[in-house]
């Protein structure tokens, strides 16, 4: 919602200010499709050359992700903490062997089944199941600091990959002003080819060429760079879910009681999406 509002404000401020100043939109409307084709097309082509296909797809899908916002909301963090707590409860009540059925086949697990969104998030599901699988294989003989180091490495790798999309968009944003100049120069070349035309015609051609420079700067600082910035924020916000899992598993191996484990999990989440202690504690006891 805020993305749409911001985009409307940007267009309204730029074009509205131009019109209020006495500008005529017709030359811009006439030149914009061709200039946009040159600028946006070459930017996309450069992005294809400079990125892997998964990164390119993630970057192009960044607009949709920015419009939707962070993947995890307050209720999702609540359910995530409850799910991990129930898995840890299986270890305490039935032993690590009983956990194997849940981590090896999470689709059939009644615990994971209570949080369908988690089952469809392969990365987060793997972040839960892989350390628990390690605990099962080692019969619970995994030191907390060892698991902490392993999971820190895994989370850094995941975060690095996730940040490649906003980085790619930032690179595109940086190239747009220069590509706008390319479009402008091509417009000037076209104008020079018709130098024998009357001033009115030459003025329109030069004006159309300058639209390229304007569009390059506008698309860079008014659209692409804000999208890259917001996408990076969303990646950071969604990373909190992974930190919740790591905090709970490490706290469990450190033999902390349930209230401490809950607080470790809550501490990894921003306050605006953080479930209260009583909500989580009552949810675990009620389950």
C-alpha positions, 0 to 999 in steps of 0.5 A, spaced: 500 500 500 505 505 501 509 503 495 503 505 491 502 511 495 509 513 494 509 511 487 503 516 486 506 521 490 512 521 485 509 521 479 504 527 481 510 531 484 514 531 478 509 531 472 504 536 476 509 540 478 511 541 471 504 542 468 503 547 474 509 551 471 506 551 464 509 545 461 506 541 456 505 534 457 504 532 449 512 532 448 513 527 454 507 523 452 510 522 445 517 521 446 516 517 453 515 510 449 521 510 445 525 513 450 523 508 455 524 502 450 531 504 450 533 506 457 529 500 460 530 495 455 538 496 455 538 496 463 534 489 463 539 487 458 545 489 462 542 486 468 541 479 464 549 479 463 551 481 470 547 476 474 545 469 474 538 467 472 535 466 479 538 473 481 535 476 475 528 473 477 528 475 484 530 482 482 524 482 477 520 479 482 522 485 487 516 489 485 511 484 487 515 483 493 515 490 495 508 491 494 506 485 498 511 487 504 514 482 509 512 475 508 512 474 516 507 478 520 505 477 528 501 471 527 506 468 523 512 469 528 507 466 534 505 460 530 513 459 528 515 459 536 509 455 538 511 450 532 519 450 534 517 449 542 512 443 540 518 440 536 523 441 542 517 438 547 517 432 543 525 431 545 524 432 552 518 428 553 519 422 548 526 423 546 530 425 540 528 418 536 521 421 536 523 427 533 526 423 527 519 422 524 517 430 524 524 432 521 524 427 515 517 427 513 515 434 515 509 434 510 506 428 514 508 431 521 502 433 525 506 439 528 508 442 522 501 441 519 498 446 524 503 451 520 501 450 513 505 457 511 511 454 514 511 447 510 511 451 503 517 455 505 523 451 504 528 455 506 525 456 513 523 449 514 530 447 512 533 451 517 528 448 522 529 440 520 537 440 518 539 442 525 534 438 529 536 432 524 543 433 526 541 433 534 537 426 532 543 423 528 548 425 534 543 422 539 542 429 542 550 430 543 551 437 540 554 442 544 550 449 543 556 453 541 557 448 535 550 449 533 550 456 534 556 457 529 553 452 524 547 456 524 550 462 524 554 460 517 548 457 514 544 464 516 549 468 513 549 464 506 542 465 506 542 472 507 547 473 502 543 470 497 537 473 499 541 480 498 543 479 491 536 481 488 536 488 492 543 489 490 542 487 482 536 492 482 541 498 486 546 496 480 540 497 475 538 504 478 545 506 478 545 505 470 539 508 469 541 516 468 547 514 464 542 510 459 538 516 459 544 520 456 545 514 451 537 515 449 538 523 449 544 522 445 541 518 440 535 523 440 540 529 438 543 524 433 536 524 430 535 531 430 542 533 427 540 528 421 534 533 420 538 540 421 535 543 415 528 543 418 525 549 421 526 551 428 519 549 431 521 542 428 528 542 431 525 544 438 520 538 438 526 533 436 531 536 441 525 536 447 524 529 445 531 527 446 531 531 453 526 526 455 531 521 455 535 524 460 529 526 464 526 519 464 533 516 466 534 520 472 527 519 474 526 512 473 533 511 477 532 515 483 524 515 483 523 508 482 528 503 482 532 505 488 527 506 492 524 499 490 531 496 492 532 500 498 525 497 500 526 490 498 533 490 502 529 492 508 524 486 507 529 481 506 532 483 513 525 483 516 524 476 513 531 474 516 528 475 523 524 468 522 531 464 521 534 468 527 528 466 531 529 458 530 536 459 531 535 462 538 530 457 540 534 451 538 541 454 541 537 456 547 534 449 548 541 445 547 544 450 553 538 447 557 535 453 558 527 453 561 522 454 556 520 461 559 528 463 557 527 460 550 521 464 549 524 470 550 530 468 546 525 467 540 521 474 542 528 478 542 529 476 535 523 479 532 521 487 531 517 490 536 511 491 531 510 484 529 513 481 536 508 476 540 507 478 547 510 473 552 503 471 555 500 470 548 506 465 546 506 461 553 499 461 553 499 458 546 504 453 548 500 450 554 494 450 550 497 446 545 
